[in-house]
Amino acid sequence: MSKDSLRAAYRALEEEAGDYADAGRALTTLRRRRSAAAAGTALAVLAVLVMVSGLWPTRQESSVIAGPVHAVGRSIHTACMHGCPTFLTYTDGRQVSLGEQTPVPPGNLTLSPDGRWLGIPVGDGFEVRDLTGDTVYRTPSAASGEVIGPWAWSADSRTLLLASHASGDVSAYYLLDLTNGRISRPEVPKGFEPVGLSARGPVLFEESQYGKRATRVRLVVAGRETVLDGRDVELINQDGGPALEVRGDRIYARVVGKVIEFDLDGVEVSRYEFSGRALGPGPSGYLVFTDGKVATASGAVLYELPKESLISVPGRARH
């Protein structure tokens, strides 16, 4: 394997490890995926995620420099994979260091789709901070041996789904309401994993599909089955998959060099082919990183960063 190929492979593994407490441990697992048993098909059980009350928000003062209302977060990045500080960049060009020991993006660091809220691991919990004010909400502490990380944002930036997990095995999910700081516990049906918060409601993936090569993916969107058909493209491979992102009324399936966009009924809307690294959906189109440039998949350059940067754009979390 060439040096460039090795670097690319290691970067891919590093990105997969981004939401683990111990990146070395995660790299050792080499993208371990669940071997879940086939789940039941009773969609009535999946109609809603049941909220369990009893968890209360904690409000604290923010330790990140607050910006004016018109300047929110543009990106979180670190210029290299090891030993480089991590920065939050505002839309007005200011940069704030988040520290050298902070888990690098993408993964445990996250910005809301509107750039207003910064999510960051703190101690044995997770904090979400208002960059335009002084409000901070904190989750309960993680279970022993686990970390709490962001899973998915709602498109309106009002809700963040988080999970307490160890190497991807989740013991509890949390829903944080950013309008009031209320934290609730969603009950996810056994054998399913939430991969996004759509305009209709939660999007669930049946875990029995992991590791089985297929061009089609079965999802449950707000209680109704939806099938994504990649046609000539494998959406699930033997290593696991699929790589899915949800934003509003769209579901994005990522494969090497390509992103397929579906609506919530599974109808294909468009396909993006690109070179470089997929960053996630943005307000001006799907974002990619190529040769130091953050751009839309159509080629419109938005801004530049060092070529080896690891980046989290607004709205990106584990899924």
Salt bridges, closest charged atoms under 4 A:
ASP4 OD1 - ARG7 NH1 2.98
GLU14 OE1 - HIS82 NE2 3.98
GLU15 OE2 - ARG277 NH1 3.03
GLU16 OE1 - ARG31 NE 3.74
ASP19 OD2 - ARG318 NE 2.38
GLU61 OE2 - ARG59 NH1 3.70
ASP92 OD2 - ARG94 NE 2.93
ASP124 OD1 - ARG138 NH2 3.41
GLU127 OE1 - ARG129 NH2 2.93
ASP130 OD2 - ARG116 NH2 2.88
ASP134 OD1 - ARG59 NH2 3.25
ASP169 OD1 - ARG32 NH2 3.66
GLU193 OE1 - ARG34 NH1 3.71
GLU193 OE2 - ARG318 NH1 3.37
GLU193 OE2 - HIS319 NE2 2.89
GLU206 OE1 - ARG218 NH2 3.39
GLU207 OE2 - ARG34 NE 3.15
ASP229 OD2 - ARG216 NH1 3.37
ASP232 OD1 - ARG271 NH1 3.25
GLU234 OE2 - ARG213 NE 2.88
GLU245 OE1 - ARG254 NE 2.89
ASP249 OD1 - ARG250 NH1 3.69
GLU261 OE2 - ARG250 NE 2.94
ASP265 OD1 - ARG200 NH1 2.95
GLU268 OE2 - ARG231 NH2 3.13
GLU268 OE2 - ARG271 NE 2.78
GLU273 OE2 - LYS258 NZ 3.51
GLU308 OE1 - ARG11 NH2 2.69
